Amino acid sequence: MALHHIHTLVLAVAKAGFLFAKKGENYMKKHWNVTFAAVAATTVLVACSDDETAKDTTNEATGDAAYPLTVTDATGTEVTIEEKPERIISMIPSNTEILFELGLADEVVAVTDIDDYPAEAANKEKIGSMEFDFEKIIALTPDVVFSHESAMGVSEAGIEQLRAAGIDVYVVDDAKNFDETYETIHDIAEITGTSEQAEQIVADMEAQVADIQDQLKDIEPKRVFVENSDVPEIYTAGANTFTDEMLSMIKAENVAATKEGWYLISSEEIITQNPDVILVSYSYVPDVLTTLPLRPGFDTITAVKNNAVVQIDEDTTSRQGPRLAEGLLEMATAVHPEVFSE
């Protein structure tokens, strides 16, 4: 089975500026996994030899990937994996979660400083987060390094350093929706020879998403505002973001969809939009559910009046990996508690 092909739509976003300038590790942890780079459309493909008949890189007898395996990553770079990787490094938490779910815990030798799931990831060697220790990565002699398209702004030079040292680096596409997340899981699985596991993971996610949407089929949409950082600089997810996609899947109208991408929004605009529900997607402010309703003018917002200000997990609702379906359920429960009662 050939590697899944991906057509990536160009998405202009404005999140990078505040991502790197904010409130320390907890803040970075929230925003490290969300779409924030403008990307060109790319196609992922495979070819295992010069023979045109060898484009199917799967061993038909066993179902395992056939090596050497040549793939093209999110940057358009061809990467040839000579053998099934036994030493893997992940440069973003979403990749780590995928690798562990694929059963590759033993093969993962290092992760970022902010990797916190699963718990076993905390015991792996650390390679940095916003600034990576590329010399350490080289010293760990990985067979493959999984980077991420969203991090190219801070890692491009380092990735070239790794490749110059003879290390294979595969830059994973920055998925913008569930379908592209499924493709990411399949891509990583094919490179690591775990396609069978990926099929089950994706099937389980698709089933959970279908169940959530089935329960909401007769529900009227609610107007929702998602807040991703506290005052004085409130950032939110506009149109054509992963958050916007998730809201549309759970019968929720994103009141911030008047603009594209991630952007700074004023308190006045939030008040004017008058959302039915406010979702707080960060945890670096411990008492935010107490302080947010006390902001000037917020007492007029329907969500505040109805006590519909809810904090959601910033990891499960943003990391492009196997827990994303859980994040969708959490969002759906926060927006429609009358449907998803415990």
C-alpha contacts under 8 A as a table, 3 or more apart, distances in Angstrom:
res1	aa1	res2	aa2	distance
1	M	56	D	5.68
1	M	57	T	6.56
1	M	58	T	5.35
2	A	45	L	7.58
2	A	46	V	6.57
2	A	55	K	7.02
2	A	56	D	5.04
2	A	57	T	5.94
2	A	58	T	6.94
3	L	44	V	7.25
3	L	45	L	5.99
3	L	46	V	6.08
3	L	57	T	7.95
3	L	186	H	7.46
3	L	187	D	6.30
3	L	190	E	6.81
4	H	44	V	6.99
4	H	45	L	7.27
4	H	183	E	6.27
4	H	186	H	7.01
4	H	187	D	6.76
5	H	43	T	5.88
5	H	44	V	5.09
5	H	45	L	6.23
5	H	183	E	7.89
6	I	42	T	6.96
6	I	43	T	5.21
6	I	44	V	5.83
6	I	180	E	7.34
6	I	183	E	7.30
7	H	41	A	5.99
7	H	42	T	5.88
7	H	43	T	5.64
8	T	39	V	7.93
8	T	40	A	7.02
8	T	41	A	4.44
8	T	42	T	5.83
8	T	43	T	7.57
9	L	39	V	7.77
9	L	40	A	7.02
9	L	41	A	5.50
10	V	38	A	6.60
10	V	39	V	5.43
10	V	40	A	5.22
10	V	41	A	5.99
11	L	37	A	7.78
11	L	38	A	5.31
11	L	39	V	6.26
11	L	240	N	7.25
11	L	261	G	7.73
12	A	37	A	7.21
12	A	38	A	4.80
12	A	39	V	7.66
12	A	260	E	7.45
12	A	261	G	6.45
13	V	35	T	7.69
13	V	36	F	5.64
13	V	37	A	6.34
13	V	38	A	6.11
13	V	260	E	7.00
13	V	261	G	4.41
13	V	262	W	5.75
13	V	263	Y	7.96
14	A	17	G	6.92
14	A	36	F	6.56
14	A	37	A	7.91
14	A	261	G	6.30
14	A	262	W	5.39
14	A	263	Y	6.08
15	K	18	F	6.01
15	K	19	L	6.24
15	K	35	T	7.90
15	K	36	F	5.06
15	K	37	A	7.80
15	K	261	G	7.67
15	K	262	W	5.29
15	K	263	Y	6.71
16	A	19	L	5.08
16	A	20	F	6.68
16	A	36	F	5.58
16	A	37	A	7.10
17	G	20	F	6.22
17	G	21	A	6.93
18	F	21	A	5.23
18	F	22	K	6.15
19	L	22	K	6.23
19	L	28	M	6.71
19	L	31	H	6.37
19	L	32	W	7.57
20	F	28	M	7.45
20	F	130	M	7.83
22	K	27	Y	6.56
22	K	28	M	7.47
23	K	26	N	7.12
23	K	27	Y	5.24
23	K	28	M	7.35
23	K	284	Y	7.99
24	G	27	Y	5.50
24	G	28	M	6.17
25	E	28	M	4.94
25	E	29	K	5.87
25	E	114	I	7.50
26	N	29	K	5.04
26	N	30	K	6.59
26	N	283	S	7.42
26	N	284	Y	5.67
27	Y	30	K	5.35
27	Y	31	H	6.64
27	Y	282	Y	7.54
27	Y	283	S	7.97
27	Y	284	Y	6.18
28	M	31	H	5.28
28	M	32	W	5.61
29	K	32	W	5.57
29	K	33	N	7.75
29	K	114	I	6.19
30	K	33	N	7.05
30	K	281	S	7.95
30	K	282	Y	6.30
30	K	314	E	5.55
30	K	315	D	6.57
31	H	34	V	5.62
32	W	92	I	7.75
33	N	92	I	7.37
33	N	93	P	7.27
33	N	94	S	6.85
33	N	150	S	7.97
33	N	315	D	7.89
33	N	318	S	6.18
33	N	319	R	5.24
33	N	320	Q	7.23
34	V	150	S	7.90
34	V	242	F	7.62
34	V	318	S	5.86
34	V	319	R	6.88
35	T	150	S	6.36
35	T	174	D	6.58
35	T	175	A	7.67
35	T	176	K	7.03
35	T	241	T	7.05
35	T	242	F	7.20
36	F	150	S	6.09
36	F	262	W	7.68
37	A	149	E	7.61
37	A	150	S	5.34
37	A	151	A	7.93
42	T	74	A	6.34
42	T	75	T	7.64
42	T	76	G	6.81
43	T	72	T	7.56
43	T	74	A	7.84
43	T	76	G	7.95
44	V	71	V	6.71
44	V	72	T	5.23
44	V	73	D	6.22
44	V	74	A	7.40
45	L	71	V	5.50
45	L	72	T	5.77
46	V	55	K	6.38
46	V	56	D	7.68
46	V	57	T	7.01
46	V	69	L	6.92
46	V	70	T	5.22
46	V	71	V	4.53
46	V	72	T	6.97
47	A	50	D	7.75
47	A	54	A	6.62
47	A	55	K	4.59
47	A	56	D	7.15
47	A	57	T	6.66
47	A	69	L	6.61
47	A	70	T	5.27
47	A	71	V	6.90
48	C	54	A	5.85
48	C	55	K	5.98
48	C	56	D	7.54
48	C	57	T	5.84
48	C	66	A	7.65
48	C	67	Y	7.07
48	C	68	P	6.00
48	C	69	L	5.12
48	C	70	T	5.75
49	S	52	E	7.47
49	S	54	A	5.87
49	S	55	K	7.37
50	D	54	A	7.53
51	D	54	A	5.48
51	D	55	K	7.79
52	E	55	K	6.09
53	T	56	D	7.50
54	A	57	T	6.75
57	T	65	A	5.95
57	T	66	A	5.19
57	T	67	Y	7.46
57	T	69	L	6.62
58	T	63	G	6.02
58	T	64	D	5.73
58	T	65	A	4.49
58	T	66	A	5.14
59	N	62	T	5.60
59	N	63	G	5.29
59	N	64	D	5.44
59	N	65	A	5.95
59	N	66	A	5.48
60	E	63	G	5.38
60	E	64	D	7.71
63	G	195	S	7.94
63	G	196	E	7.68
64	D	193	G	5.64
64	D	194	T	7.20
64	D	195	S	7.15
65	A	69	L	7.70
65	A	190	E	6.10
65	A	191	I	7.30
65	A	192	T	7.82
65	A	193	G	5.04
65	A	194	T	7.89
65	A	195	S	7.75
66	A	69	L	6.42
67	Y	81	I	6.75
67	Y	82	E	5.61
67	Y	83	E	5.43
67	Y	84	K	7.03
68	P	80	T	6.45
68	P	81	I	5.41
68	P	82	E	4.12
68	P	83	E	5.98
69	L	80	T	5.44
69	L	81	I	5.06
69	L	82	E	6.41
69	L	83	E	7.92
69	L	191	I	7.39
70	T	78	E	6.59
70	T	79	V	5.53
70	T	80	T	4.17
70	T	81	I	6.25
71	V	78	E	5.56
71	V	79	V	5.33
71	V	80	T	6.41
72	T	75	T	7.81
72	T	76	G	5.62
72	T	77	T	5.32
72	T	78	E	4.31
72	T	79	V	6.04
73	D	76	G	5.41
73	D	77	T	5.52
73	D	78	E	6.53
73	D	79	V	7.22
73	D	170	Y	5.74
73	D	171	V	5.35
73	D	172	V	6.37
73	D	173	D	7.30
74	A	77	T	7.39
74	A	149	E	6.32
74	A	170	Y	7.98
74	A	171	V	5.52
74	A	172	V	5.78
74	A	173	D	4.97
74	A	174	D	8.00
75	T	149	E	7.43
75	T	171	V	6.76
79	V	168	D	6.56
79	V	169	V	7.15
79	V	170	Y	6.74
80	T	168	D	7.41
81	I	84	K	7.33
81	I	85	P	7.80
81	I	144	V	7.81
81	I	168	D	7.15
81	I	191	I	7.36
84	K	191	I	7.53
84	K	192	T	5.91
84	K	193	G	6.40
85	P	88	I	6.64
85	P	107	E	7.60
85	P	143	D	5.34
85	P	144	V	6.46
85	P	191	I	7.98
85	P	192	T	5.98
86	E	107	E	5.16
86	E	142	P	7.91
86	E	143	D	6.48
87	R	107	E	4.98
87	R	108	V	6.01
87	R	109	V	6.07
87	R	141	T	7.50
87	R	142	P	4.77
87	R	143	D	5.16
87	R	144	V	6.86
88	I	107	E	5.68
88	I	108	V	4.61
88	I	109	V	5.79
88	I	110	A	7.23
88	I	142	P	5.42
88	I	143	D	6.03
88	I	144	V	5.29
88	I	145	V	5.84
88	I	146	F	7.62
89	I	108	V	5.76
89	I	109	V	5.82
89	I	110	A	4.95
89	I	111	V	5.98
89	I	137	I	7.77
89	I	142	P	6.43
89	I	144	V	6.64
89	I	145	V	4.74
89	I	146	F	6.25
90	S	93	P	7.40
90	S	95	N	6.04
90	S	96	T	5.65
90	S	108	V	7.44
90	S	110	A	6.49
90	S	111	V	4.98
90	S	112	T	7.02
90	S	145	V	5.97
90	S	146	F	4.99
90	S	147	S	6.42
91	M	95	N	7.27
91	M	96	T	7.83
91	M	111	V	6.00
91	M	112	T	5.73
91	M	127	I	7.88
91	M	129	S	7.64
91	M	145	V	7.41
91	M	146	F	6.07
91	M	147	S	4.95
91	M	148	H	7.04
92	I	95	N	5.60
92	I	96	T	6.56
92	I	111	V	7.32
92	I	112	T	6.32
92	I	115	D	7.48
92	I	129	S	7.91
92	I	147	S	6.70
92	I	148	H	6.74
93	P	96	T	4.92
93	P	97	E	6.23
93	P	111	V	7.62
93	P	112	T	7.07
93	P	114	I	7.26
93	P	115	D	5.14
93	P	116	D	7.67
93	P	117	Y	7.67
93	P	319	R	7.37
94	S	97	E	5.21
94	S	98	I	6.38
94	S	319	R	5.16
94	S	320	Q	5.48
94	S	321	G	5.34
95	N	98	I	5.15
95	N	99	L	6.18
95	N	146	F	6.97
95	N	147	S	7.92
95	N	320	Q	8.00
95	N	321	G	7.12
96	T	99	L	5.11
96	T	100	F	6.19
96	T	111	V	7.03
96	T	115	D	7.53
96	T	117	Y	7.92
96	T	121	A	7.78
97	E	100	F	5.29
97	E	101	E	6.09
97	E	117	Y	6.52
97	E	118	P	6.88
97	E	321	G	6.31
97	E	322	P	6.95
98	I	101	E	5.13
98	I	102	L	6.15
98	I	185	I	6.46
98	I	188	I	7.86
98	I	321	G	5.65
98	I	322	P	6.18
99	L	102	L	5.10
99	L	103	G	6.67
99	L	104	L	5.46
99	L	105	A	7.01
99	L	108	V	7.59
99	L	188	I	7.63
99	L	189	A	7.96
100	F	103	G	5.18
100	F	104	L	5.12
100	F	105	A	4.98
100	F	108	V	7.97
100	F	118	P	7.52
101	E	104	L	7.28
101	E	201	I	7.90
101	E	322	P	7.26
102	L	189	A	7.09
102	L	194	T	6.51
102	L	197	Q	5.76
102	L	198	A	6.51
103	G	197	Q	7.92
104	L	107	E	5.19
104	L	108	V	6.34
105	A	108	V	5.41
105	A	120	E	7.96
106	D	109	V	7.39
108	V	111	V	7.69
108	V	124	K	7.70
109	V	124	K	6.03
109	V	125	E	6.36
109	V	140	L	7.80
109	V	142	P	7.78
110	A	124	K	5.15
110	A	125	E	4.39
110	A	126	K	5.56
110	A	127	I	6.69
111	V	115	D	6.50
111	V	121	A	7.17
111	V	124	K	6.40
111	V	125	E	6.31
111	V	126	K	5.28
111	V	127	I	6.14
112	T	115	D	5.48
112	T	126	K	5.29
112	T	127	I	5.26
112	T	128	G	5.22
112	T	129	S	5.27
113	D	126	K	5.40
113	D	127	I	6.53
113	D	128	G	5.11
113	D	129	S	5.51
114	I	129	S	6.58
115	D	121	A	6.47
115	D	122	A	6.61
116	D	119	A	6.04
116	D	121	A	6.24
116	D	122	A	5.85
117	Y	120	E	7.23
117	Y	121	A	6.05
117	Y	122	A	7.56
118	P	121	A	5.59
118	P	122	A	7.76
119	A	122	A	5.71
119	A	123	N	7.80
120	E	123	N	5.62
120	E	124	K	7.37
121	A	124	K	5.46
127	I	132	F	5.67
127	I	133	D	5.31
127	I	134	F	7.52
127	I	136	K	6.83
127	I	137	I	6.76
128	G	131	E	5.70
128	G	132	F	4.49
128	G	133	D	5.94
129	S	132	F	5.74
130	M	154	V	6.97
131	E	154	V	7.07
131	E	155	S	7.83
132	F	155	S	7.41
132	F	158	G	7.90
133	D	136	K	5.40
133	D	137	I	6.49
134	F	137	I	4.87
134	F	138	I	6.24
134	F	158	G	6.09
134	F	159	I	7.98
134	F	161	Q	7.59
134	F	162	L	7.07
135	E	138	I	5.15
135	E	139	A	6.22
136	K	139	A	4.91
136	K	140	L	6.23
137	I	140	L	5.23
137	I	141	T	6.91
137	I	142	P	7.37
137	I	162	L	7.90
138	I	141	T	5.41
138	I	142	P	7.29
138	I	162	L	6.57
138	I	165	A	7.27
138	I	167	I	7.52
141	T	167	I	7.66
142	P	145	V	6.65
142	P	167	I	6.94
143	D	167	I	6.64
143	D	168	D	6.53
144	V	167	I	6.53
144	V	168	D	4.84
144	V	169	V	5.66
144	V	170	Y	7.24
145	V	167	I	7.56
145	V	168	D	6.26
145	V	169	V	4.65
145	V	170	Y	6.21
146	F	169	V	5.97
146	F	170	Y	5.08
146	F	171	V	5.94
146	F	172	V	6.73
147	S	151	A	7.51
147	S	169	V	6.84
147	S	170	Y	6.06
147	S	171	V	4.61
147	S	172	V	6.05
148	H	151	A	5.53
148	H	152	M	6.90
148	H	171	V	4.86
148	H	172	V	4.62
148	H	173	D	6.42
148	H	174	D	6.70
149	E	152	M	5.47
149	E	171	V	5.81
149	E	172	V	5.78
149	E	173	D	5.42
149	E	174	D	5.33
150	S	153	G	7.43
150	S	174	D	5.88
151	A	154	V	5.78
151	A	155	S	6.13
152	M	155	S	4.92
152	M	156	E	4.94
153	G	156	E	6.25
154	V	157	A	7.84
155	S	158	G	5.14
155	S	159	I	6.00
156	E	159	I	5.17
156	E	160	E	6.43
157	A	160	E	5.19
157	A	161	Q	6.37
158	G	161	Q	4.86
158	G	162	L	6.31
159	I	162	L	4.99
159	I	163	R	6.24
159	I	169	V	7.01
160	E	163	R	5.06
160	E	164	A	6.05
161	Q	164	A	5.08
161	Q	165	A	6.35
162	L	165	A	5.07
162	L	166	G	6.62
162	L	167	I	5.40
162	L	168	D	7.55
162	L	169	V	7.40
163	R	166	G	5.05
163	R	167	I	4.96
163	R	168	D	6.12
163	R	169	V	6.77
164	A	167	I	7.31
172	V	184	T	6.97
173	D	184	T	6.90
175	A	178	F	7.64
175	A	180	E	4.96
175	A	181	T	5.43
175	A	184	T	7.35
175	A	320	Q	6.77
176	K	180	E	6.43
176	K	181	T	7.53
176	K	240	N	7.96
176	K	241	T	6.48
176	K	242	F	5.06
176	K	245	E	7.98
177	N	180	E	5.50
177	N	181	T	6.30
177	N	242	F	5.57
177	N	245	E	6.37
177	N	246	M	7.75
178	F	181	T	4.89
178	F	182	Y	6.21
179	D	182	Y	5.12
179	D	183	E	6.39
180	E	183	E	4.88
180	E	184	T	6.19
181	T	184	T	4.96
181	T	185	I	6.39
181	T	320	Q	5.75
181	T	321	G	6.47
182	Y	185	I	5.21
182	Y	186	H	6.36
182	Y	202	V	6.01
183	E	186	H	5.02
183	E	187	D	6.04
184	T	187	D	5.00
184	T	188	I	6.22
185	I	188	I	5.39
185	I	189	A	6.05
185	I	198	A	6.25
185	I	202	V	7.68
185	I	321	G	7.19
186	H	189	A	5.00
186	H	190	E	6.07
186	H	195	S	6.45
186	H	198	A	5.76
186	H	199	E	7.46
187	D	190	E	5.28
187	D	191	I	6.41
188	I	191	I	5.28
188	I	192	T	6.25
189	A	192	T	5.10
189	A	193	G	5.83
189	A	194	T	4.65
189	A	195	S	4.89
189	A	197	Q	7.65
189	A	198	A	6.03
190	E	193	G	5.09
190	E	194	T	6.02
190	E	195	S	5.28
191	I	194	T	7.82
194	T	197	Q	5.51
194	T	198	A	6.50
195	S	198	A	4.95
195	S	199	E	6.28
196	E	199	E	5.26
196	E	200	Q	6.76
197	Q	200	Q	5.34
197	Q	201	I	6.32
198	A	201	I	5.00
198	A	202	V	6.07
199	E	202	V	5.38
199	E	203	A	6.05
200	Q	203	A	5.02
200	Q	204	D	6.11
201	I	204	D	5.25
201	I	205	M	6.30
201	I	322	P	6.93
202	V	205	M	5.02
202	V	206	E	6.04
202	V	322	P	7.73
203	A	206	E	5.13
203	A	207	A	6.13
204	D	207	A	5.14
204	D	208	Q	6.27
205	M	208	Q	5.17
205	M	209	V	6.18
205	M	322	P	7.13
205	M	324	L	7.94
205	M	325	A	5.66
206	E	209	V	5.13
206	E	210	A	6.07
206	E	325	A	7.93
207	A	210	A	5.10
207	A	211	D	6.18
208	Q	211	D	5.10
208	Q	212	I	6.27
208	Q	325	A	6.42
209	V	212	I	5.15
209	V	213	Q	6.24
209	V	325	A	6.05
209	V	328	L	7.52
209	V	329	L	7.92
210	A	213	Q	5.20
210	A	214	D	5.99
211	D	214	D	5.04
211	D	215	Q	6.33
212	I	215	Q	5.36
212	I	216	L	6.58
212	I	250	I	7.62
212	I	329	L	6.66
212	I	332	A	7.70
213	Q	216	L	5.04
213	Q	217	K	6.15
213	Q	249	M	6.96
213	Q	250	I	6.40
214	D	217	K	5.25
215	Q	218	D	7.63
215	Q	339	V	7.29
216	L	219	I	5.19
216	L	250	I	6.86
216	L	251	K	6.94
216	L	339	V	7.52
219	I	251	K	7.10
220	E	251	K	6.85
221	P	251	K	4.49
221	P	252	A	4.95
221	P	253	E	6.43
222	K	251	K	6.71
222	K	252	A	4.90
222	K	253	E	5.93
222	K	275	P	7.94
222	K	276	D	6.11
222	K	277	V	7.38
222	K	335	V	7.41
223	R	252	A	5.84
223	R	253	E	4.70
223	R	254	N	6.18
223	R	255	V	6.08
223	R	275	P	4.98
223	R	276	D	5.13
223	R	277	V	6.51
224	V	252	A	6.14
224	V	253	E	5.81
224	V	254	N	5.24
224	V	255	V	5.85
224	V	275	P	5.16
224	V	276	D	5.89
224	V	277	V	4.83
224	V	278	I	5.80
224	V	279	L	7.32
224	V	335	V	7.66
225	F	236	T	7.88
225	F	254	N	6.08
225	F	255	V	5.68
225	F	256	A	6.53
225	F	270	I	7.71
225	F	275	P	5.94
225	F	277	V	6.39
225	F	278	I	4.85
225	F	279	L	6.18
226	V	236	T	5.94
226	V	237	A	6.78
226	V	254	N	7.84
226	V	278	I	5.87
226	V	279	L	4.68
226	V	280	V	6.04
226	V	281	S	6.82
227	E	230	D	7.55
227	E	234	I	6.77
227	E	235	Y	6.25
227	E	236	T	5.15
227	E	237	A	7.78
227	E	278	I	7.26
227	E	279	L	6.13
227	E	280	V	5.00
227	E	281	S	5.93
227	E	282	Y	7.89
228	N	234	I	6.84
228	N	235	Y	5.35
228	N	236	T	5.43
228	N	237	A	7.73
228	N	280	V	6.42
228	N	281	S	5.10
228	N	282	Y	5.88
229	S	233	E	6.81
229	S	234	I	5.06
229	S	235	Y	5.46
229	S	236	T	7.62
229	S	281	S	7.65
229	S	282	Y	6.57
230	D	233	E	6.25
230	D	234	I	5.32
230	D	235	Y	7.82
230	D	285	V	7.59
230	D	288	V	7.93
231	V	234	I	5.34
233	E	264	L	6.52
233	E	265	I	7.63
233	E	266	S	7.96
234	I	264	L	5.65
234	I	265	I	5.71
234	I	266	S	6.86
234	I	267	S	7.87
235	Y	262	W	6.74
235	Y	263	Y	5.44
235	Y	264	L	4.49
235	Y	265	I	5.91
236	T	256	A	7.06
236	T	262	W	5.69
236	T	263	Y	5.78
236	T	264	L	6.57
236	T	265	I	6.79
237	A	241	T	6.26
237	A	243	T	6.22
237	A	244	D	6.61
237	A	256	A	6.65
237	A	257	A	7.54
237	A	261	G	6.01
237	A	262	W	4.65
237	A	263	Y	6.74
238	G	241	T	6.30
238	G	244	D	6.48
238	G	254	N	7.47
238	G	256	A	5.00
238	G	257	A	4.34
238	G	258	T	6.77
238	G	259	K	5.37
238	G	260	E	4.95
238	G	261	G	4.83
238	G	262	W	5.64
238	G	263	Y	7.04
239	A	244	D	5.83
239	A	254	N	7.93
239	A	256	A	7.27
239	A	257	A	4.35
239	A	258	T	6.94
239	A	259	K	5.99
239	A	260	E	4.54
239	A	261	G	5.74
240	N	244	D	6.27
240	N	245	E	7.03
240	N	260	E	6.15
240	N	261	G	6.01
241	T	244	D	5.12
241	T	245	E	6.32
241	T	260	E	7.75
241	T	261	G	5.69
241	T	262	W	7.45
242	F	245	E	5.00
242	F	246	M	6.26
242	F	318	S	7.60
243	T	246	M	5.07
243	T	247	L	6.21
243	T	317	T	7.93
243	T	318	S	7.50
244	D	247	L	5.16
244	D	248	S	6.31
244	D	254	N	6.29
244	D	257	A	7.44
245	E	248	S	5.26
245	E	249	M	6.47
246	M	249	M	5.08
246	M	250	I	6.70
246	M	328	L	6.63
247	L	250	I	5.38
247	L	251	K	6.66
247	L	252	A	4.98
247	L	253	E	6.57
247	L	254	N	6.55
247	L	331	M	7.89
248	S	251	K	5.68
248	S	252	A	5.51
248	S	253	E	6.44
248	S	254	N	7.63
249	M	252	A	7.41
250	I	328	L	7.77
250	I	331	M	7.85
250	I	332	A	5.70
252	A	335	V	7.48
254	N	257	A	5.49
255	V	258	T	7.13
255	V	273	Q	6.30
255	V	275	P	6.79
256	A	259	K	6.63
257	A	260	E	6.66
259	K	263	Y	7.83
260	E	263	Y	7.81
265	I	269	E	6.73
265	I	270	I	7.45
266	S	269	E	5.28
266	S	270	I	6.58
267	S	270	I	5.10
267	S	271	I	6.23
268	E	271	I	5.10
268	E	272	T	6.14
269	E	272	T	4.94
269	E	273	Q	6.09
270	I	273	Q	5.16
270	I	274	N	6.30
270	I	275	P	7.54
271	I	274	N	5.13
271	I	275	P	7.93
271	I	297	G	6.93
271	I	298	F	6.33
271	I	300	T	7.30
271	I	301	I	5.99
274	N	300	T	7.93
274	N	301	I	5.04
274	N	302	T	6.05
274	N	303	A	7.54
275	P	278	I	6.65
275	P	301	I	6.69
275	P	302	T	6.21
275	P	303	A	5.94
276	D	301	I	7.71
276	D	302	T	5.28
276	D	303	A	4.55
276	D	308	A	7.16
277	V	302	T	7.56
277	V	303	A	4.66
277	V	304	V	7.97
277	V	308	A	5.14
277	V	309	V	6.01
277	V	310	V	7.71
277	V	335	V	6.35
278	I	303	A	6.12
278	I	308	A	6.43
278	I	309	V	4.73
278	I	310	V	6.29
279	L	309	V	6.01
279	L	310	V	5.05
279	L	311	Q	5.70
279	L	312	I	6.56
279	L	334	A	7.60
280	V	309	V	7.30
280	V	310	V	6.03
280	V	311	Q	4.51
280	V	312	I	6.06
281	S	311	Q	6.10
281	S	312	I	5.35
281	S	313	D	6.34
281	S	314	E	5.11
282	Y	285	V	7.48
282	Y	311	Q	7.47
282	Y	312	I	7.48
282	Y	313	D	7.21
282	Y	314	E	5.61
283	S	286	P	6.26
283	S	313	D	7.97
283	S	314	E	7.56
285	V	288	V	5.45
287	D	290	T	5.40
287	D	291	T	6.31
288	V	291	T	5.00
288	V	292	L	5.57
289	L	292	L	5.66
289	L	293	P	7.11
289	L	309	V	6.92
289	L	310	V	7.40
289	L	311	Q	7.38
290	T	293	P	6.39
290	T	294	L	7.25
291	T	294	L	5.26
291	T	295	R	6.84
292	L	295	R	5.63
292	L	298	F	7.80
293	P	298	F	5.72
293	P	299	D	6.38
293	P	304	V	5.95
294	L	298	F	6.60
294	L	299	D	7.10
295	R	298	F	5.52
295	R	299	D	7.80
296	P	299	D	7.50
297	G	300	T	5.95
297	G	301	I	7.76
298	F	301	I	5.36
298	F	304	V	6.77
299	D	304	V	6.00
299	D	305	K	6.39
300	T	304	V	7.31
300	T	305	K	6.92
301	I	304	V	5.37
301	I	305	K	6.24
302	T	305	K	5.00
302	T	306	N	6.07
303	A	306	N	5.27
303	A	307	N	5.97
303	A	308	A	4.66
303	A	309	V	6.08
304	V	307	N	5.00
304	V	308	A	6.00
304	V	309	V	6.32
305	K	308	A	7.65
310	V	334	A	6.26
312	I	317	T	7.57
312	I	330	E	6.90
312	I	331	M	6.90
312	I	334	A	7.70
313	D	316	T	5.84
313	D	317	T	6.21
313	D	327	G	7.38
313	D	330	E	7.95
314	E	317	T	5.53
314	E	318	S	6.11
315	D	318	S	5.33
315	D	319	R	5.51
315	D	327	G	7.95
316	T	319	R	5.87
316	T	323	R	5.58
316	T	324	L	5.45
316	T	326	E	6.51
316	T	327	G	4.51
317	T	324	L	5.92
317	T	326	E	7.71
317	T	327	G	4.20
317	T	328	L	6.44
317	T	330	E	7.82
317	T	331	M	7.54
318	S	324	L	7.06
318	S	327	G	7.61
319	R	323	R	7.63
319	R	324	L	6.60
320	Q	323	R	7.97
320	Q	324	L	6.38
321	G	324	L	5.77
322	P	325	A	7.07
323	R	326	E	5.21
323	R	327	G	6.45
324	L	327	G	4.85
324	L	328	L	6.24
325	A	328	L	4.96
325	A	329	L	6.36
326	E	329	L	5.09
326	E	330	E	6.27
327	G	330	E	4.97
327	G	331	M	6.23
328	L	331	M	5.12
328	L	332	A	6.08
329	L	332	A	4.97
329	L	333	T	6.01
330	E	333	T	5.11
330	E	334	A	6.18
331	M	334	A	5.07
331	M	335	V	6.19
332	A	335	V	5.18
332	A	336	H	5.72
332	A	337	P	7.62
332	A	340	F	7.53
333	T	336	H	5.17
333	T	337	P	4.89
333	T	339	V	7.32
333	T	340	F	5.22
333	T	341	S	7.49
334	A	337	P	5.77
336	H	339	V	5.59
336	H	340	F	6.59
337	P	340	F	5.11
337	P	341	S	5.65
338	E	341	S	5.99
